[in-house]
C-alpha cells in the first residue's frame, strides 16, 4: 500500500484514533480524486479497533498507513504523521472530515496558476448523526474569485482584540508548503506545540510568510462527530472526549500568564496563541497580548464552546486573576460590549445580510430536510448540487449600483472622461470583436477593462495591487465575461516587490529604474511596497487561451512582461515614454524576434494612430524622436 518511489505534490494527512466508523468515509472522500500526484497518510494513534482493516480495505497505492505503536498526544500524532509526508504541500484533516470530490485536482491547478506558499478556503460544516438527532450542514457558501490576505495584520488584530482568528490559515483545513513547516520546525525543534496543533500553526505561519490565498472554493469539509475532541465541544457529552485528550498531554502546563482557576477548555485557545508568541518573539515583538479582550472573548463564546464559565465568576475572581496578568473590569466590559455589538452588526449590516441571503439561496432544495447520514454522500450531493443550474433569485446587484454611481459622477463632474471613453471604444473596436479574448495587463481600477467588456470581449484583467483588484471586482465582478487575476506578470514565475504610490490604486511599478528616473514622476512619493506573486504571459495563455489583443501598462516593466511570452499575439499594445525610448526599442527587438511584426503608435490619450498604415520599427522611432516634447509618452501597437 502506497507508492514510495514517486514524490507526490500534495500530502493529505489524517490523524486518527479508534474512529474507524467515520475514518472509512474520510478516506473514501480523500481518494475520490483523479490525480495520482498526491498521497493520503493515515496516522493511526495506536488504535485498538479495526482501523487498520478499514485502511487496508481500500487497496489504493495513494494510501499510506502508519501506526505510532504506542499512545501519543494529539500533537505528537500530528508530528508522527508529518514525518511520513513527502509532498510539497501539506493538508491535515480529521478522521470525521472530508475532501470535496475532485478538489485536490482543482487545488493542484490553483497552486500552479496562483503561486503562493499558503492556501486556505471556507469550508462547509457537517454534523454527524447522534442519538437520533437530525444531521445538519451549514456554511454552504457559493464559490468566489480567489483573493489574498495579509497574515501579519490578521494575527496582530486578533491578539489585540481577540476577533477574526478564523481567517488565519492553518495546516488544518489549509494547504501549506512543507518548506514553511520545515522552517517552523527548525526554529522550535518540532512543528506542533501547545494542545491545539491547528491554532498554534495558524499563529506560527505568519512569522515565516506574509500572505495567503483564499482559493475561492471548498477543498475540505469540517465534520463534527460525537467523538470529536476539539476545543469546540459537540455537546455536553463530547466534553468528555476533549478532557481525555487534554489529559493525554500528561504534565503539560498551560502558559504561566494564564489564570488556571477556570474551565481548562477555556484556556487552551489563548494558551496556543501565547505559546506561538513565545516561540517567535522577533515576529511578535511590540505586540501585547490583550488579556481583557481575551476574557471578553471567553465569556462571549462560552455558550457556543460549552465552557463552564460566566462573567460573574470572572469579576468575582478578579484579584486572583491579577496575580497572573493585568486585568481591568472596565476594559473587560468594554471589549465584551464591543464583541456583542460586532456580533449584532455582523448579522444586520447590509453586506452581511446580502451574504446571508446568498447562503439561503445555496441551501434551497437540497438539505432542507436534513443531510445524508455520512459525510461521503454529503460531499457527493453537495458537489452535484453546485454543478446544477438553479433558478435565479432576483436580488440587489451591488456591482450594478457601484457602476451606476461611478457613471453619474463621471457625467456630472468629469464629462471629458465620458468623451474620452467613447473615443477609445471606437478606437479599440478595430482590434476587438465580440467574444474575442483580451488580456488587460496592469488593469489598475479597470478603465480599459470596462471598454473591452463594452465591446463584448472576454477579458482577463491582471492587476497585482490588492485595492485596485478589489475595485475591479466591485465594479465589474458580476460580468460573466470577466476573470480577474490578482498578481503581476514577469519573465519568470515567483514573487516580486511592487511599489505603490501615495494615492494608491493609481500608480504602481516593479521597475526600480522607472521609480527613480520617471521624469515628471521622479519626486513622486511611493508610500508602500507589497510582495506579490508573478506569472508569465505564457502561463496565462496556457490557462485562458491565446488572446486576440493584449494591453500592457506596467510603468516601466514592459520588457520583463514581454519576455514571459514565447509566441506572437495578433495585437499587442504597451506604454512608452520618450525618456526611456531605449527600453521601448528593447521591447520591439524582442517582439520582432518572436515573429514578423508591424507597428503603429498613439501619443498620449489621443486614441488616434500617427500612421495611416502599419510601419517598420525604424520609421516608428524616427517619428517619435522628431518630437520636441521631451516628456512625450503614449502607446506602441504591434500587429503580427
C-alpha positions, 0 to 999 in steps of 0.5 A, a space after each residue: 500500500 502506497 507508492 514510495 518511489 514517486 514524490 507526490 505534490 500534495 500530502 493529505 494527512 489524517 490523524 486518527 484514533 479508534 474512529 474507524 466508523 467515520 475514518 472509512 468515509 474520510 478516506 473514501 472522500 480523500 481518494 475520490 480524486 483523479 490525480 495520482 500526484 498526491 498521497 493520503 497518510 493515515 496516522 493511526 494513534 495506536 488504535 485498538 479497533 479495526 482501523 487498520 482493516 478499514 485502511 487496508 480495505 481500500 487497496 489504493 497505492 495513494 494510501 499510506 498507513 502508519 501506526 505510532 505503536 504506542 499512545 501519543 498526544 494529539 500533537 505528537 500524532 500530528 508530528 508522527 504523521 508529518 514525518 511520513 509526508 513527502 509532498 510539497 504541500 501539506 493538508 491535515 484533516 480529521 478522521 470525521 472530515 472530508 475532501 470535496 470530490 475532485 478538489 485536490 485536482 482543482 487545488 493542484 491547478 490553483 497552486 500552479 496558476 496562483 503561486 503562493 506558499 499558503 492556501 486556505 478556503 471556507 469550508 462547509 460544516 457537517 454534523 454527524 448523526 447522534 442519538 437520533 438527532 437530525 444531521 445538519 450542514 451549514 456554511 454552504 457558501 457559493 464559490 468566489 474569485 480567489 483573493 489574498 490576505 495579509 497574515 501579519 495584520 490578521 494575527 496582530 488584530 486578533 491578539 489585540 482584540 481577540 476577533 477574526 482568528 478564523 481567517 488565519 490559515 492553518 495546516 488544518 483545513 489549509 494547504 501549506 508548503 512543507 518548506 514553511 513547516 520545515 522552517 517552523 520546525 527548525 526554529 522550535 525543534 518540532 512543528 506542533 506545540 501547545 494542545 491545539 496543533 491547528 491554532 498554534 500553526 495558524 499563529 506560527 505561519 505568519 512569522 515565516 510568510 506574509 500572505 495567503 490565498 483564499 482559493 475561492 472554493 471548498 477543498 475540505 469539509 469540517 465534520 463534527 462527530 460525537 467523538 470529536 475532541 476539539 476545543 469546540 465541544 459537540 455537546 455536553 457529552 463530547 466534553 468528555 472526549 476533549 478532557 481525555 485528550 487534554 489529559 493525554 498531554 500528561 504534565 503539560 502546563 498551560 502558559 504561566 500568564 494564564 489564570 488556571 482557576 477556570 474551565 481548562 477548555 477555556 484556556 487552551 485557545 489563548 494558551 496556543 496563541 501565547 505559546 506561538 508568541 513565545 516561540 517567535 518573539 522577533 515576529 511578535 515583538 511590540 505586540 501585547 497580548 490583550 488579556 481583557 479582550 481575551 476574557 471578553 472573548 471567553 465569556 462571549 463564546 462560552 455558550 457556543 464552546 460549552 465552557 463552564 464559565 460566566 462573567 460573574 465568576 470572572 469579576 468575582 475572581 478578579 484579584 486572583 486573576 491579577 496575580 497572573 496578568 493585568 486585568 481591568 473590569 472596565 476594559 473587560 466590559 468594554 471589549 465584551 460590549 464591543 464583541 456583542 455589538 460586532 456580533 449584532 452588526 455582523 448579522 444586520 449590516 447590509 453586506 452581511 445580510 446580502 451574504 446571508 441571503 446568498 447562503 439561503 439561496 445555496 441551501 434551497 432544495 437540497 438539505 432542507 430536510 436534513 443531510 445524508 447520514 455520512 459525510 461521503 454522500 454529503 460531499 457527493 450531493 453537495 458537489 452535484 448540487 453546485 454543478 446544477 443550474 438553479 433558478 435565479 433569485 432576483 436580488 440587489 446587484 451591488 456591482 450594478 449600483 457601484 457602476 451606476 454611481 461611478 457613471 453619474 459622477 463621471 457625467 456630472 463632474 468629469 464629462 471629458 472622461 465620458 468623451 474620452 471613453 467613447 473615443 477609445 471604444 471606437 478606437 479599440 473596436 478595430 482590434 476587438 470583436 465580440 467574444 474575442 479574448 483580451 488580456 488587460 495587463 496592469 488593469 489598475 481600477 479597470 478603465 480599459 477593462 470596462 471598454 473591452 467588456 463594452 465591446 463584448 470581449 472576454 477579458 482577463 484583467 491582471 492587476 497585482 495591487 490588492 485595492 485596485 483588484 478589489 475595485 475591479 471586482 466591485 465594479 465589474 465582478 458580476 460580468 460573466 465575461 470577466 476573470 480577474 487575476 490578482 498578481 503581476 506578470 514577469 519573465 519568470 514565475 515567483 514573487 516580486 516587490 511592487 511599489 505603490 504610490 501615495 494615492 494608491 490604486 493609481 500608480 504602481 511599478 516593479 521597475 526600480 529604474 522607472 521609480 527613480 528616473 520617471 521624469 515628471 514622476 521622479 519626486 513622486 512619493 511611493 508610500 508602500 511596497 507589497 510582495 506579490 506573486 508573478 506569472 508569465 504571459 505564457 502561463 496565462 495563455 496556457 490557462 485562458 487561451 491565446 488572446 486576440 489583443 493584449 494591453 500592457 501598462 506596467 510603468 516601466 516593466 514592459 520588457 520583463 512582461 514581454 519576455 514571459 511570452 514565447 509566441 506572437 499575439 495578433 495585437 499587442 499594445 504597451 506604454 512608452 515614454 520618450 525618456 526611456 525610448 531605449 527600453 521601448 526599442 528593447 521591447 520591439 527587438 524582442 517582439 520582432 524576434 518572436 515573429 514578423 511584426 508591424 507597428 503603429 503608435 498613439 501619443 498620449 490619450 489621443 486614441 488616434 494612430 500617427 500612421 495611416 498604415 502599419 510601419 517598420 520599427 525604424 520609421 516608428 522611432 524616427 517619428 517619435 524622436 522628431 518630437 520636441 516634447 521631451 516628456 512625450 509618452 503614449 502607446 506602441 501597437 504591434 500587429 503580427 
